[in-house]
Amino acid sequence: MELLKIRKELITDLKEEFPELVDKFNHFILSQFLSKKNTVVSLRFNRKTESLPKEVVIKIFRNDNADIEYDTLKQLYEQEILVPNIIFYKKPYLILEKIEGINLCDFITDRILKVADLDSLDKITKKELLMCIEKLAIWLSKLHLNNIIEDKEHAHTKVLNKGDTRLRDFIYNPPDNKIYGVDFEDSYQGNHIDDIAWICCSLLDTNPGIFEMNYPKSKIELINLFLKSYYRINPATYFDFKYFTEKLIENLNTVMRRRGIDMILQKENFLKDISKDM
């Protein structure tokens, strides 16, 4: 969507709540984030503001998931899970705190590009990677442990899943060593392994990954580190390897459809080295 059209839309629909948006002299700058489902922009004022922070993120929903995201964000923020604070909400607009940091996908990819395995990295870079993977496991563990739903009918425990959980849904701030989760419009109640499998899928398919490398050993190592960290934090949580592999293959097939890749996965080639003794 063109930024000029988004600008006009914001001014027209939100000028009563935020008069500073009425802008004849381009007192704010918009930049658009990559988003397939909805419109997401960063809005930064270059003058003093009154009712809004100087920089915010605005999500404009083009689907019916606005309430899901709003309710989930509100719930998690109250639980002190690291997510953006909600500044304003009125369908289809969700205005959020701007989180400083780097997209976790880019943070990881930049450090393992053209690296055969983690031992090939220098000590500082390797430590940074291990730290961010550990923080990701802690974040996801807290999400699940804080939001357990007992399901007596099915005789197993459900949790709040983030849903479609990609590395790009996390912002890492290295100086503070904090990871924030974003994008909760697909949140739902289900098996905790659903989120786990999506993270591992994202580690595998992020370029360079399983579709660009014959044997992405560094990615397998990161998956192992992530799984071990998660289940070390949650020792009482059962790791169902069969269910995990089924979900991982299902997710990778979803990714291939999205990319238009015509190939058949040979799961034994990359699943055999993923830890089974969680």
VENJOBEL-V520026 format. One record per backbone hydrogen bond with DSSP energy under -0.5 kcal/mol. NH is the residue of the N-H (numbers start at 1). CO is the residue of the C=O. Records with the same first field share a line. If there is no record, write none. Layout:
NH: CO / CO
This chain:
6: 2
7: 3
8: 4
9: 5
10: 6
11: 7
12: 8
13: 9
14: 10
15: 11
18: 14
21: 18
22: 19
23: 21
29: 44
31: 42
33: 40
39: 60
40: 38
41: 58
42: 31
43: 56
44: 29 / 42
45: 54
46: 27
56: 43
57: 96
58: 41
59: 94
60: 39 / 58
61: 59 / 92
69: 65
70: 66
71: 67
72: 68
73: 69
74: 70
75: 71
76: 72
77: 73
78: 74
79: 75
80: 77
81: 76
83: 81
84: 181
87: 85 / 95
88: 95
90: 93
93: 90
94: 59
95: 88
96: 57 / 94
97: 85
98: 55
99: 97
102: 172
104: 167 / 170
107: 103
108: 104
109: 105
110: 106
111: 107 / 108
112: 108 / 109
113: 109
115: 112
116: 114
120: 117
121: 118
126: 122
127: 123
128: 124
129: 125
130: 126
131: 127
132: 128
133: 129
134: 130
135: 131
136: 132
137: 133
138: 134
139: 135
140: 136
141: 137
142: 138
143: 139
144: 140
145: 141
146: 142
147: 144
148: 145
149: 158
150: 148
151: 156
152: 150
155: 151
156: 151
158: 149
159: 190
160: 147
161: 159 / 188
166: 164
169: 166
170: 167
171: 180
172: 102
173: 178
174: 172
176: 173
177: 173
178: 173
180: 171
181: 82
182: 169
187: 184
188: 161
190: 159
194: 191
195: 191 / 192
196: 192
197: 193
198: 194
199: 195
200: 196
201: 197
202: 198
203: 199
204: 200
205: 201
206: 202
210: 204
212: 209
213: 209
217: 215
218: 116
220: 216
221: 217
222: 218
223: 219
224: 220
225: 221
226: 222
227: 223
228: 224
229: 225
230: 226
231: 227
232: 228
233: 229
234: 230
235: 232
237: 234
240: 238
241: 239
244: 240
245: 241
246: 242
247: 243
248: 244
249: 245
250: 246
251: 247
252: 248
253: 249
254: 250
255: 251
256: 252
257: 253
258: 254
259: 255
260: 256
261: 256
263: 261
267: 265
269: 266
270: 267
271: 267
272: 268
274: 271
278: 276
